[in-house]
């Protein structure tokens, strides 16, 4: 391995150390700010170290074809130490502000949805309910008016019922209807007989 390759590999490993520190701090702040992630800490730790190992291996493979040297671990440690001395607080602050911004955006979207959709919908439902109540009240009032207007006719019908004998009149009417239907049937039967008589004897 040439000196130039060693310098490039050391720089790459220091960059990997910086990246490891950034990802770790971001992951740590997320678990603080989002309580449901705390229950998944063992799984997330395993995923973190698996991802970091793969990332470092690919970076090492690209810089010196995967050759391990002691200075590689020194480069990683130096990158991590440099990150925690210079950039850790900034990263934590940025991640917190990013989470606060996302929360604020979500709250704003929910509030706008409530103002633009939920409130008008509730007002429309209340308006329709009031209209339905008014329509029901008007219908009941009109029904009462109609019943009041029909009250004299009801008295007249009662008087006629009493005057004509009520049930007796209905019975007579039924008897008349029965006689009328019988006469109609007999007339229907007589028609063919009349036609035959005319055909045979009236030429």
C-alpha positions as CSV (number, residue, x, y, z in Angstrom):
1,X,0.0,0.0,0.0
2,X,1.5,3.3,-1.1
3,X,1.7,6.4,1.1
4,X,-0.9,8.2,-1.0
5,X,-3.3,5.3,-0.6
6,X,-2.7,5.2,3.1
7,X,-3.5,9.0,3.3
8,X,-6.7,8.6,1.3
9,X,-7.7,5.6,3.4
10,X,-7.1,7.6,6.7
11,X,-9.1,10.5,5.4
12,X,-11.9,8.2,4.4
13,X,-11.9,6.5,7.8
14,X,-12.0,9.8,9.5
15,X,-15.0,10.8,7.4
16,X,-16.7,7.5,8.3
17,X,-16.1,8.2,11.9
18,X,-17.7,11.6,11.5
19,X,-20.7,10.0,9.7
20,X,-21.0,7.4,12.5
21,X,-21.2,10.2,15.1
22,X,-23.8,12.1,13.2
23,X,-26.0,9.0,12.7
24,X,-25.6,8.0,16.3
25,X,-26.5,11.4,17.7
26,X,-29.5,11.6,15.3
27,X,-30.7,8.2,16.4
28,X,-30.2,9.0,20.1
29,X,-32.2,12.3,19.8
30,X,-35.0,10.4,17.9
31,X,-35.3,7.9,20.7
32,X,-35.5,10.7,23.3
33,X,-38.1,12.7,21.4
34,X,-40.2,9.7,20.2
35,X,-41.1,7.5,23.2
36,X,-42.4,4.6,21.2
37,X,-38.9,4.1,19.7
38,X,-37.4,3.5,23.2
39,X,-39.1,0.1,23.2
40,X,-37.3,-0.8,20.0
41,X,-33.8,0.3,21.3
42,X,-32.2,-3.2,21.1
43,X,-33.4,-3.7,17.6
44,X,-32.4,-0.2,16.5
45,X,-28.9,-0.7,18.1
46,X,-28.4,-3.9,16.1
47,X,-29.5,-2.2,12.9
48,X,-27.3,0.8,13.6
49,X,-24.1,-1.3,14.1
50,X,-25.0,-3.6,11.2
51,X,-25.4,-0.5,8.9
52,X,-22.2,1.2,10.2
53,X,-20.2,-2.0,9.6
54,X,-21.5,-2.4,6.1
55,X,-20.9,1.3,5.4
56,X,-17.3,1.3,6.7
57,X,-16.5,-1.9,4.8
58,X,-17.7,-0.5,1.5
59,X,-15.7,2.7,2.1
60,X,-12.6,0.7,3.0
61,X,-13.1,-1.5,-0.1
62,X,-13.3,1.6,-2.3
63,X,-10.2,3.3,-0.8
64,X,-7.7,0.4,-0.5
65,X,-9.5,-2.7,-1.7
66,X,-10.4,-3.8,1.8
67,X,-7.0,-4.1,3.3
68,X,-7.1,-3.8,7.1
69,X,-4.3,-1.8,8.9
70,X,-4.0,-0.5,12.4
71,X,-4.2,3.2,11.3
72,X,-7.7,2.4,9.9
73,X,-9.0,2.0,13.4
74,X,-7.1,5.1,14.4
75,X,-8.7,7.0,11.6
76,X,-12.2,5.9,12.7
77,X,-11.5,6.8,16.3
78,X,-10.1,10.2,15.3
79,X,-13.2,10.9,13.2
80,X,-15.6,10.0,16.0
81,X,-13.5,12.0,18.5
82,X,-13.4,15.0,16.2
83,X,-17.1,14.9,15.6
84,X,-17.9,14.8,19.4
85,X,-15.5,17.7,20.1
86,X,-16.8,20.0,17.2
87,X,-20.1,18.9,15.8
88,X,-22.1,16.9,18.4
89,X,-24.0,19.8,20.0
90,X,-24.8,21.3,16.6
91,X,-26.1,17.9,15.3
92,X,-28.2,17.4,18.4
93,X,-29.6,20.9,18.1
94,X,-30.4,20.5,14.4
95,X,-32.1,17.2,14.8
96,X,-34.2,18.6,17.7
97,X,-35.2,21.6,15.6
98,X,-36.0,19.3,12.7
99,X,-38.3,17.2,14.9
100,X,-40.0,20.3,16.3
101,X,-40.5,21.6,12.7
102,X,-42.1,18.3,11.7
103,X,-44.3,18.4,14.7
104,X,-45.3,22.0,14.1
105,X,-46.1,21.2,10.5
106,X,-48.3,18.2,11.5
107,X,-50.1,20.3,14.1
108,X,-50.6,23.1,11.5
109,X,-52.0,20.6,8.9
110,X,-54.4,19.1,11.5
111,X,-55.5,22.6,12.5
112,X,-56.1,23.7,8.9
113,X,-58.0,20.5,8.2
114,X,-60.2,21.1,11.2
115,X,-60.8,24.8,10.2
116,X,-61.3,24.1,6.4
117,X,-63.1,20.7,6.5
118,X,-64.4,19.7,9.9
119,X,-65.9,23.0,11.0
120,X,-67.7,23.7,7.7
121,X,-69.0,20.1,7.7
122,X,-70.3,20.5,11.2
123,X,-72.0,23.8,10.3
124,X,-73.6,22.2,7.3
125,X,-74.9,19.3,9.4
126,X,-76.3,21.8,11.9
127,X,-77.9,23.9,9.2
128,X,-79.5,20.8,7.6
129,X,-80.8,19.7,11.0
130,X,-82.4,23.1,11.7
131,X,-84.0,23.0,8.2
132,X,-85.3,19.5,8.9
133,X,-86.7,20.8,12.2
134,X,-88.4,23.7,10.5
135,X,-89.8,21.5,7.8
136,X,-91.2,19.1,10.4
137,X,-92.8,21.9,12.4
138,X,-94.4,23.4,9.3
139,X,-95.7,20.0,8.2
140,X,-97.3,19.4,11.7
141,X,-98.8,22.9,11.6
142,X,-100.3,22.3,8.1
143,X,-101.6,18.9,9.1
144,X,-103.4,20.5,12.1
145,X,-104.8,23.2,9.9
146,X,-106.1,20.6,7.4
147,X,-107.7,18.6,10.2
148,X,-109.4,21.7,11.6
149,X,-110.7,22.5,8.1
150,X,-112.1,18.9,7.7
151,X,-113.7,18.9,11.1
152,X,-117.1,20.2,9.7
153,X,-117.2,17.5,7.1
154,X,-116.5,14.9,9.8
155,X,-119.5,16.2,11.7
156,X,-121.6,16.1,8.5
157,X,-120.6,12.5,7.8
158,X,-121.5,11.5,11.4
159,X,-124.9,13.2,11.0
160,X,-125.5,11.4,7.7
161,X,-124.5,8.1,9.2
162,X,-126.9,8.5,12.0
163,X,-129.7,9.8,9.7
164,X,-129.4,6.9,7.2
165,X,-129.2,4.2,9.8
166,X,-125.6,3.5,9.5
167,X,-125.0,-0.2,9.2
168,X,-128.5,-0.8,7.7
169,X,-127.7,1.6,4.9
170,X,-124.4,-0.2,4.2
171,X,-126.1,-3.6,4.2
172,X,-128.7,-2.3,1.7
173,X,-126.1,-0.9,-0.5
174,X,-124.2,-4.2,-0.4
175,X,-127.4,-6.1,-1.3
176,X,-128.1,-3.7,-4.3
177,X,-124.5,-4.2,-5.5
178,X,-124.9,-8.0,-5.3
179,X,-128.2,-8.0,-7.2
180,X,-126.6,-5.7,-9.9
181,X,-123.7,-8.1,-10.4
182,X,-126.0,-11.1,-10.7
183,X,-128.2,-9.3,-13.3
184,X,-125.1,-8.4,-15.2
185,X,-123.9,-12.0,-15.3
186,X,-127.4,-13.2,-16.5
187,X,-127.4,-10.6,-19.2
188,X,-124.1,-11.9,-20.4
189,X,-125.4,-15.5,-20.6
190,X,-128.6,-14.4,-22.4
191,X,-126.7,-12.6,-25.2
192,X,-125.4,-15.8,-26.9
193,X,-128.9,-17.4,-26.7
194,X,-130.5,-14.4,-28.4
195,X,-127.9,-14.6,-31.2
196,X,-128.6,-18.3,-31.8
197,X,-132.3,-17.7,-31.8
198,X,-132.0,-14.9,-34.4
199,X,-129.7,-17.1,-36.5
200,X,-132.1,-20.0,-36.6
201,X,-135.6,-18.4,-36.8
202,X,-135.2,-14.8,-38.1
203,X,-134.1,-14.8,-41.6
